[in-house]
Amino acid sequence: MPNRTDDERRLAELGYKQELNRSWSGFSNFAISFSIISILAGCFTTFAQGWNNGGPIAISLGWPVISALILIIGFCMSELASAYPTSGGIYWWASKLGGAKAGFFTGWLNLIGLLAVTASVGYGAATFLNILIGDISPKYATDFMGGDYLKQQFAWFIILMAFVTLINIFGGHLLAIINNVSVWWHVFGAAAVIGILIFAPSHHQSLKWMFTTQINNSGFGGGSTGYWLYVLPLGFLLTQYTITGFDASAHLSEETQGAHLAAAKGIWQSIFYSAIGGYILLMAFLYAATKTDIINSFDPKVNPYGGGSIITLLITALGDGALFKLVMIITTAGQIFCVAACLTSCSRMMYAFSRDGAVPGGKIWKKVNKHRVPLNAVLVSSVIGVIITLPALYKSPSGAPTAFYAVVSVAVIGLYLAFLIPIYLRWKIGDKFVPGEWTNGSRYKWMNIVAAIEIAVISIYFILPFAPAGVPGNKDFTWTAVNYAPILAGGSLLIIWIWWEMSAKKWFKGPIRTIDN
């Protein structure tokens, strides 16, 4: 038997030969998950979700509570990553613990989620880039593409997707360097934004206001009960939207040195440090949110960016001068780092799933180029991202591309449900599970159950209506206000189930060995 490194030997024991370039350090593995979580992306783009559904306490109290629950999910996944350090990640874990059917459904949920998250982060970055350019050049805002901001954003979205695709095809070493830079951009960039919001505005909110104020811009009533049981949990989606994608550390296992430890640490550490940094950043937002009447307004003449918009908060606190532009540059660059990392993670998942025969055309997507990068998987992931974002070209009467944001909800549901399956299966198998070097020990007995319950609860809230006009039977009901997530999520699961029953179960046997030990 030829000489192998310890990493190659572990991979061979899982049934795979070393095809990807194992050039990533443990820090780089942590960096990609940290970059995908991206507090410079999620905290900015979904701030309005927390503000309009709960207000300051959805952030000051909600963020740390939900972050702690997500960290428990991360610990459960870290244990699995240490035992099974392969690019298949979540899908491979489910197949090992629950058989081919569990692996098939987990893999497709994970892949659909990664494709949609990559697209949504790219579109979010394009939105901020478009606003930044429009602020610098008012002529651009009114003249480029006839002043149609949806077309402007989509054009930049295509450009950004092409840019990160080029970055992804030049080799794993370059990607590792970019993600390492991304970590420090997020650290120092977030620190700069926090400093600006603390020292630049002439007025600030009190700590009492930040920890006690309730805001309900959702349109739902129901008094105190409705607020605590329905509206406020919708605001917690700010945290759930932001802290996801940490499975990237598992997907990059075959390119990471000492992955049985590095991937495990990369998962939980990226959650932990993002939770702390994101909380401080969000509290700085609240500290500077003094013009609440303007921030709460949905009148486009008063607030052209929509109620609860972080853009409005920044402009009312800083004006639209140099400091505002600096903050926009910091967050936009952070979001571009994020989408590059998302595409890397997505392409590795497609490569691994195709390697095992689960993706149509898998022989194409599993090929690696001379740089030992799955080039075709990168390209198709990018193209699919653009295609599924086409609904963003169409605006509802409210001005927002409602259908697109429903797809974003489906993406997060897909990712977390994919996490749920192997976490539950690991709990079910109990002490028969053979752990790796990083383990939760006997704590898995309660941690895995808590993680499963949290995922089940947030998945239910993601499919509920976000506005009264989206509730069937409401006198003001309109399809443009409907949260399409249950239709899209249910439809996707139905298609996967039909495919399994009609065809896949006859030929899909789970992970395929590519090496004889």
C-alpha positions in Angstrom: 0.0 0.0 0.0 1.4 3.4 -0.9 2.5 5.8 1.8 -0.3 8.2 2.8 -0.6 11.1 5.2 -2.8 10.7 8.2 -5.5 12.8 6.5 -5.4 10.6 3.4 -5.5 7.5 5.5 -8.6 8.7 7.3 -10.2 9.6 4.0 -9.4 6.2 2.6 -11.0 4.6 5.6 -14.2 6.5 4.7 -13.9 5.1 1.1 -12.4 8.0 -0.9 -9.1 8.7 -2.6 -7.5 12.1 -2.2 -8.5 14.1 -5.3 -8.8 17.7 -4.0 -5.8 19.7 -3.0 -5.3 19.5 0.8 -3.8 22.9 1.2 -6.1 24.5 3.8 -4.9 25.2 7.3 -7.2 24.9 10.4 -7.5 28.7 10.4 -8.6 28.7 6.7 -11.2 26.1 7.5 -12.6 28.3 10.3 -12.3 31.3 8.0 -14.7 29.9 5.4 -17.5 29.3 7.8 -16.9 32.6 9.5 -17.0 34.3 6.1 -20.3 32.6 5.2 -21.9 33.5 8.4 -20.7 37.1 7.8 -22.0 39.5 10.3 -21.3 42.2 7.8 -23.9 40.5 5.6 -26.6 39.1 7.7 -26.7 41.8 10.4 -27.1 44.4 7.7 -29.4 42.7 5.2 -31.9 41.2 7.7 -31.8 43.9 10.4 -35.4 45.0 9.4 -36.6 41.5 10.2 -35.8 42.0 13.8 -36.7 45.7 14.0 -40.2 45.3 12.5 -41.0 42.0 14.3 -40.3 42.7 18.0 -38.0 45.8 17.9 -34.9 46.3 20.0 -35.6 43.4 22.4 -35.7 41.0 19.4 -32.0 41.9 19.1 -30.8 42.7 22.6 -32.5 39.7 24.2 -33.3 37.5 21.2 -29.8 37.4 19.6 -27.9 35.8 22.5 -30.6 33.3 23.3 -31.0 32.1 19.7 -27.2 32.2 19.2 -26.7 29.9 22.2 -29.2 27.4 20.7 -27.4 27.6 17.3 -24.1 26.9 19.1 -25.6 23.7 20.5 -26.4 22.7 16.9 -22.8 23.5 16.0 -21.5 21.3 18.8 -23.6 18.4 17.6 -22.3 18.9 14.0 -18.7 19.3 15.2 -18.8 15.8 16.7 -20.0 14.3 13.5 -17.4 16.3 11.4 -14.6 14.9 13.6 -15.8 11.3 13.1 -16.5 11.7 9.4 -14.2 14.3 7.8 -15.4 14.2 4.2 -16.6 16.8 1.6 -20.0 15.1 1.7 -20.4 16.4 5.2 -24.0 16.4 6.4 -25.2 14.0 3.6 -22.4 11.5 4.3 -23.2 11.6 8.1 -26.9 10.9 7.4 -26.0 8.0 5.1 -23.7 6.4 7.5 -26.1 6.7 10.5 -29.5 6.2 8.7 -28.9 4.5 5.4 -29.3 5.6 1.7 -32.7 7.1 2.0 -31.7 9.4 4.9 -28.6 10.4 3.0 -30.5 11.1 -0.2 -33.0 13.4 1.4 -30.4 15.1 3.6 -28.1 15.7 0.6 -30.8 17.3 -1.5 -32.0 19.5 1.3 -28.4 20.6 1.9 -27.7 21.2 -1.8 -30.9 23.1 -2.4 -30.2 25.3 0.6 -26.6 26.0 -0.4 -27.6 26.9 -4.0 -30.3 29.3 -2.7 -28.1 30.8 0.0 -25.3 31.5 -2.5 -27.8 33.3 -4.7 -29.4 35.2 -1.9 -26.1 36.5 -0.5 -25.0 37.5 -3.9 -28.2 39.4 -4.5 -27.9 41.1 -1.2 -24.4 42.2 -2.0 -25.6 43.6 -5.3 -28.4 45.5 -3.6 -25.9 47.2 -1.2 -23.5 47.9 -4.1 -26.2 49.4 -6.1 -27.3 51.7 -3.3 -23.7 52.7 -2.7 -23.1 53.6 -6.3 -26.4 55.5 -6.5 -25.5 57.5 -3.4 -22.1 58.4 -4.9 -23.6 59.2 -8.3 -27.3 60.4 -8.3 -27.2 60.5 -12.1 -26.4 56.8 -12.1 -29.4 56.1 -9.9 -31.8 57.8 -12.2 -30.3 57.0 -15.6 -28.7 53.6 -15.5 -31.3 51.1 -16.9 -33.9 53.8 -16.8 -33.6 54.1 -13.0 -35.2 50.7 -12.5 -33.4 49.6 -9.3 -34.5 46.0 -9.7 -32.8 45.7 -13.1 -29.8 47.6 -11.8 -29.4 45.2 -8.8 -29.8 42.2 -11.0 -27.1 43.4 -13.4 -24.7 43.9 -10.5 -25.7 40.5 -9.2 -24.7 38.8 -12.5 -21.4 40.7 -12.4 -20.7 39.7 -8.9 -21.5 36.0 -9.5 -19.2 36.0 -12.5 -16.4 37.6 -10.3 -16.7 35.1 -7.5 -16.9 32.2 -10.0 -13.5 33.3 -11.5 -12.0 33.5 -8.0 -13.3 30.0 -7.2 -11.8 28.3 -10.3 -8.2 29.4 -9.8 -7.4 26.9 -7.0 -7.9 26.1 -3.4 -4.8 27.9 -2.2 -6.1 31.3 -3.5 -9.5 30.7 -1.9 -7.8 29.9 1.4 -5.9 33.2 1.3 -9.1 35.1 0.4 -11.0 33.6 3.3 -8.1 34.4 5.7 -8.2 38.0 4.5 -12.0 37.9 4.9 -11.7 37.1 8.6 -9.7 40.1 9.4 -11.9 42.3 7.1 -14.9 41.2 9.2 -13.1 41.8 12.5 -11.6 45.2 11.7 -14.5 46.2 9.5 -17.1 45.5 12.1 -14.9 47.2 14.7 -14.7 50.3 12.5 -18.5 50.4 12.0 -19.1 50.0 15.8 -16.6 52.8 16.5 -18.3 55.1 13.9 -21.8 54.5 15.4 -20.5 55.1 18.9 -18.6 58.3 18.4 -20.0 60.0 15.3 -23.7 60.6 16.1 -24.5 63.4 18.4 -27.3 61.5 20.1 -27.7 57.9 21.3 -30.4 55.7 22.8 -30.3 54.6 26.4 -29.6 51.0 27.5 -33.1 50.9 29.0 -34.6 51.7 25.6 -32.4 49.0 23.9 -33.4 46.3 26.4 -37.1 47.0 26.9 -38.5 48.6 23.8 -41.1 46.6 21.8 -41.9 47.4 18.1 -44.6 45.7 16.1 -44.6 46.8 12.4 -45.8 43.4 11.2 -49.5 44.4 11.1 -50.5 41.6 13.4 -52.4 42.5 16.5 -53.3 40.1 19.3 -52.0 42.3 22.1 -49.3 41.1 24.4 -49.9 37.4 23.7 -49.7 37.8 19.9 -46.6 39.8 20.3 -44.7 37.3 22.4 -45.9 34.1 20.7 -46.0 35.2 17.1 -44.5 38.6 16.2 -41.3 38.4 18.4 -40.3 34.9 17.2 -40.5 36.2 13.6 -37.9 38.8 14.7 -35.6 36.0 15.9 -35.3 35.0 12.3 -32.7 37.8 12.0 -30.3 35.6 14.1 -31.3 32.4 12.3 -30.8 34.0 8.8 -27.4 35.4 9.8 -25.8 32.4 11.6 -26.0 29.7 9.0 -23.7 28.1 6.4 -21.2 26.9 9.1 -21.4 23.4 7.5 -18.8 24.8 5.1 -16.1 23.7 7.4 -17.3 20.1 6.9 -17.6 20.4 3.1 -14.0 21.6 3.0 -12.7 18.7 5.0 -10.9 17.0 2.1 -9.0 20.2 1.5 -8.0 20.8 5.1 -5.0 19.6 7.0 -5.9 17.7 10.2 -9.6 17.9 9.2 -10.8 15.5 11.9 -10.0 18.3 14.4 -9.9 21.4 12.3 -13.3 21.0 10.7 -14.9 20.3 14.1 -13.4 23.4 15.6 -14.2 25.4 12.5 -17.9 24.8 12.9 -18.4 25.7 16.6 -15.8 28.5 16.7 -17.2 30.3 13.7 -20.6 30.3 15.4 -19.2 31.4 18.7 -17.1 34.3 17.5 -19.8 35.4 15.0 -22.4 35.4 17.7 -20.2 37.7 19.9 -19.2 40.0 17.1 -22.7 40.2 15.6 -24.2 41.0 19.0 -21.9 44.0 19.5 -22.5 45.2 16.0 -26.3 45.0 16.3 -26.2 46.7 19.7 -24.2 49.6 18.0 -27.1 49.8 15.5 -29.6 50.2 18.2 -27.5 52.6 20.1 -27.5 55.0 17.1 -31.2 54.5 16.2 -32.6 57.8 17.6 -34.8 58.8 14.7 -37.3 56.0 15.3 -40.3 57.8 13.6 -38.3 57.9 10.3 -37.0 54.3 10.7 -40.5 53.0 11.4 -42.1 54.8 8.5 -43.3 52.9 5.4 -44.0 56.1 3.5 -41.5 56.1 0.5 -41.4 59.9 0.7 -40.2 59.8 4.3 -38.3 56.5 4.1 -37.5 55.3 0.6 -35.7 52.2 1.8 -38.7 50.7 3.7 -39.7 50.4 7.4 -36.9 49.2 9.7 -34.2 49.5 7.0 -30.6 49.6 8.2 -29.9 52.0 5.4 -32.4 54.5 6.9 -30.9 54.0 10.3 -27.4 54.7 9.1 -28.4 57.8 7.2 -30.4 59.2 10.1 -27.5 58.6 12.4 -24.6 59.6 10.1 -26.1 61.6 7.3 -25.3 60.5 3.7 -21.7 61.8 3.7 -18.3 60.2 4.0 -19.0 58.1 7.1 -22.1 56.6 5.6 -20.2 55.7 2.4 -17.4 54.1 4.5 -19.8 51.9 6.3 -21.5 50.9 3.1 -18.1 50.0 1.5 -17.2 47.9 4.6 -20.4 45.9 4.5 -20.5 45.5 0.7 -17.0 44.2 0.6 -17.8 41.8 3.5 -20.8 40.5 1.6 -18.7 39.9 -1.5 -16.3 37.8 0.6 -19.3 36.0 1.9 -20.7 35.0 -1.5 -17.3 33.8 -2.7 -17.2 31.5 0.3 -20.8 30.4 -0.2 -20.0 29.3 -3.8 -17.0 27.4 -2.6 -19.0 25.4 0.0 -21.9 24.8 -2.5 -19.6 23.5 -5.2 -17.9 21.1 -2.8 -21.2 19.7 -1.7 -22.3 19.3 -5.4 -18.9 17.6 -6.1 -19.3 15.2 -3.3 -23.0 14.4 -3.9 -22.3 13.9 -7.7 -19.3 11.6 -6.8 -21.8 9.3 -5.2 -24.2 9.4 -8.2 -27.1 11.4 -6.6 -27.0 14.4 -9.0 -28.2 14.2 -12.6 -25.1 14.6 -14.8 -22.9 13.7 -11.9 -20.0 12.5 -14.1 -19.6 16.1 -15.2 -19.9 17.8 -11.8 -17.5 15.5 -10.1 -14.6 16.2 -12.4 -11.7 18.3 -11.1 -9.4 20.5 -13.2 -5.6 20.8 -13.2 -5.8 23.0 -10.1 -7.7 20.1 -8.4 -10.8 22.3 -8.2 -14.3 20.9 -9.2 -14.6 23.5 -12.0 -17.9 22.2 -13.5 -19.5 22.1 -10.1 -18.4 25.7 -9.5 -19.8 26.8 -12.8 -23.2 25.1 -12.6 -23.7 26.3 -9.0 -23.2 29.8 -10.1 -25.5 29.5 -13.1 -28.3 27.9 -11.0 -27.9 30.7 -8.5 -28.6 33.3 -11.2 -31.6 31.3 -12.6 -33.3 30.8 -9.3 -32.9 34.6 -8.6 -34.9 35.6 -11.7 -38.1 36.3 -9.6 -36.2 39.3 -8.1 -36.7 41.1 -11.5 -40.4 41.3 -10.7 -41.7 43.6 -7.9 -45.0 43.3 -6.1 -47.2 46.4 -5.4 -45.2 46.9 -2.2 -42.0 47.3 -4.4 -40.2 44.2 -3.0 -39.5 41.0 -4.9 -41.7 38.9 -2.5 -41.2 35.6 -4.3 -37.4 35.9 -4.1 -37.4 36.4 -0.3 -39.6 33.4 0.0 -36.9 31.4 -1.8 -34.5 32.7 0.8 -36.7 31.3 3.5 -36.8 27.9 1.8 -33.0 28.0 1.6 -32.6 28.4 5.4 -35.3 25.8 6.0 -33.4 23.4 3.7 -30.1 23.9 5.4 -31.4 23.5 8.9 -33.6 20.5 8.1 -30.5 18.9 6.5 -28.7 19.5 9.8 -31.6 18.0 11.8 -31.5 14.6 10.1 -27.9 13.5 11.1 -28.2 15.2 14.5 -31.3 13.2 15.3 -29.8 10.0 13.9 -26.7 10.4 16.0 -28.9 10.7 19.1 -30.9 7.7 18.1 -27.9 5.4 17.6 -26.7 6.4 21.1 -23.6 4.9 22.5 -23.1 2.7 19.4 -21.7 5.8 17.7 -17.9 5.7 17.3 -16.7 9.3 17.9 -13.7 11.0 16.4 -11.1 12.8 18.4 -13.5 15.7 19.1 -16.6 14.6 20.9 -19.4 15.8 23.1 -19.2 12.7 25.3 -22.4 11.9 27.2 -23.7 15.5 26.7 -25.0 14.4 23.3 -28.1 12.9 25.1 -29.5 16.4 25.8 -27.7 18.5 23.3 -28.9 16.6 20.2 -32.5 16.8 21.4 -32.3 20.5 22.1 -30.8 21.1 18.7 -33.6 19.0 17.0 -36.3 20.9 18.8 -34.9 24.3 17.9 -34.7 23.4 14.2 -38.2 22.1 14.2 -39.6 25.2 15.8 -37.8 27.7 13.6 -38.8 25.7 10.5 -42.4 26.2 11.4 -42.0 29.9 11.9 -40.3 30.3 8.6 -43.4 29.0 6.7 -45.9 31.2 8.6 -47.3 34.5 7.1 -45.2 37.6 7.6 -48.1 40.0 7.1 -51.9 39.9 7.6 -52.4 40.4 3.9 -50.7 37.1 3.4 -53.2 35.1 5.5 -55.8 33.3 3.4 -59.3 34.5 4.3 -58.1 37.9 5.3 -60.3 40.6 3.7 -57.1 42.3 2.5 -55.5 39.1 1.2 -53.2 39.4 -1.8 -50.9 36.8 -3.3 -48.1 39.4 -3.5 -48.0 39.4 0.4 -48.0 35.5 0.7 -45.0 33.8 2.2 -44.4 31.2 -0.6 -42.0 29.2 1.6 -44.5 26.4 2.5 -45.4 26.0 -1.2 -41.9 26.0 -2.4 -40.5 23.9 0.5 -43.4 21.4 0.3 -43.1 21.2 -3.5 -39.4 20.6 -3.4 -39.8 17.8 -0.8 -42.7 16.3 -2.8 -40.5 16.2 -5.9 -37.6 14.6 -4.0 -40.0 12.0 -2.4 -41.6 11.1 -5.8 -38.1 10.8 -7.4 -37.0 8.5 -4.6 -40.1 6.3 -4.7 -40.2 6.1 -8.5 -36.5 5.7 -9.3 -33.8 6.6 -6.9 -34.4 3.9 -4.3 -33.7 1.3 -7.0 -30.2 2.5 -7.7 -29.0 4.9 -5.1 -27.1 3.0 -2.4 -25.4 5.9 -0.6 -21.7 6.9 -0.6 -19.7 5.1 -3.3 -16.2 4.0 -2.5 -13.5 5.3 -4.8 -10.6 3.5 -3.2 -9.7 0.1 -1.8 -8.0 0.3 1.6 
